[in-house]
Amino acid sequence: MPRRLLRLENGECGTMKRFACGDVVAGCTWTMQVSDEADLMALIADHTAVAHGITTLDDELIAVVREHIQLVS
């Protein structure tokens, strides 16, 4: 199955990464899709603080989140 690639400013291609919060928190409809995992994790941290009152992502939660990050095809 082909993956959708994003042409980066430096000319390289990167795969988009997508996270749906509802995959971890039942009923949450927030989703985000970006090319960089570090940016995605920062956006997830912001979302969890505002929407769910979770201000610190511990190692266990980070592992769960990473298990649910999907490469966009």
Beta strands, then each sheet from edge to edge (+ up, - down):
strand 1: 5-7
strand 2: 13-15
strand 3: 17-20
strand 4: 31-34
strand 5: 70-71
sheet 1: 1+ 2-
sheet 2: 4+ 3- 5+
end
